[in-house]
Amino acid sequence: MKTTSSTYPLRLPISLKAAAERLSKQDGASLNQFVVLAVAEKISAMETATFFEERAKKGNRETLRRILSRKKGGEPPRPGDEILD
């Protein structure tokens, strides 16, 4: 699989660049790798929030209330779903 990339001139405040350099060195990564990972994490967080916002719009409060108010009992937990004390 071929990976493509592009360059982007980035201007950082001196204090932010110093912190990123220090943390990337601690992590054993280049500053470029550190910045790429930071951007990827931010995008992931924002897209995850959007995903859950969209899912919430599809929710049905009446169905939720019905599920939460149903009588105890029902099916026993499936293997691996038991609550361990």
C-alpha positions as CSV (number, residue, x, y, z in Angstrom):
1,M,0.0,0.0,0.0
2,K,1.4,3.4,-1.0
3,T,1.2,6.2,1.5
4,T,0.9,9.7,0.3
5,S,1.6,12.8,2.3
6,S,2.0,16.5,1.9
7,T,3.9,19.2,3.6
8,Y,2.4,22.0,5.6
9,P,4.4,24.9,7.1
10,L,3.4,25.1,10.7
11,R,4.0,28.0,13.0
12,L,4.0,27.3,16.7
13,P,4.5,29.6,19.7
14,I,8.0,28.9,21.1
15,S,6.6,27.5,24.4
16,L,4.3,25.1,22.6
17,K,7.1,23.9,20.2
18,A,9.4,23.4,23.2
19,A,6.8,21.3,25.0
20,A,6.1,19.3,21.9
21,E,9.8,18.7,21.4
22,R,10.3,17.6,25.0
23,L,7.3,15.2,24.9
24,S,8.2,13.7,21.6
25,K,11.8,13.1,22.8
26,Q,10.4,11.4,26.0
27,D,8.2,9.3,23.7
28,G,11.1,8.3,21.4
29,A,9.4,9.9,18.4
30,S,10.4,12.7,16.0
31,L,8.6,16.0,16.4
32,N,6.9,15.4,13.1
33,Q,5.6,12.0,14.3
34,F,4.4,13.6,17.5
35,V,2.5,16.4,15.7
36,V,0.9,13.9,13.2
37,L,-0.3,11.8,16.1
38,A,-1.6,14.8,18.0
39,V,-3.6,15.9,14.9
40,A,-4.9,12.4,14.4
41,E,-6.0,12.2,18.0
42,K,-7.9,15.5,17.8
43,I,-9.6,14.5,14.6
44,S,-10.6,11.2,16.1
45,A,-12.0,12.9,19.2
46,M,-14.0,15.3,17.1
47,E,-15.4,12.7,14.7
48,T,-16.3,10.4,17.6
49,A,-18.3,13.3,19.2
50,T,-20.1,13.8,15.9
51,F,-20.8,10.1,15.6
52,F,-22.5,10.0,19.0
53,E,-24.4,13.2,18.3
54,E,-25.8,11.6,15.1
55,R,-26.7,8.4,17.0
56,A,-28.4,10.4,19.7
57,K,-30.7,12.0,17.1
58,K,-31.9,8.5,16.1
59,G,-32.8,7.6,19.7
60,N,-36.3,7.2,20.9
61,R,-37.1,8.3,24.5
62,E,-40.3,6.3,24.7
63,T,-38.4,3.1,23.8
64,L,-35.7,4.0,26.3
65,R,-38.3,4.5,29.1
66,R,-40.0,1.2,28.2
67,I,-36.7,-0.7,28.4
68,L,-35.7,1.0,31.7
69,S,-39.1,0.3,33.3
70,R,-39.4,-3.4,32.3
71,K,-39.7,-6.0,35.0
72,K,-36.6,-7.7,36.3
73,G,-35.9,-11.2,35.0
74,G,-35.8,-11.8,31.4
75,E,-32.9,-13.6,29.8
76,P,-30.0,-14.7,32.0
77,P,-26.7,-13.1,31.1
78,R,-24.9,-14.6,28.1
79,P,-21.6,-16.3,28.8
80,G,-19.0,-13.6,29.6
81,D,-21.6,-11.0,30.4
82,E,-22.0,-12.0,34.1
83,I,-21.3,-9.4,36.8
84,L,-18.4,-10.5,38.9
85,D,-18.2,-9.5,42.5
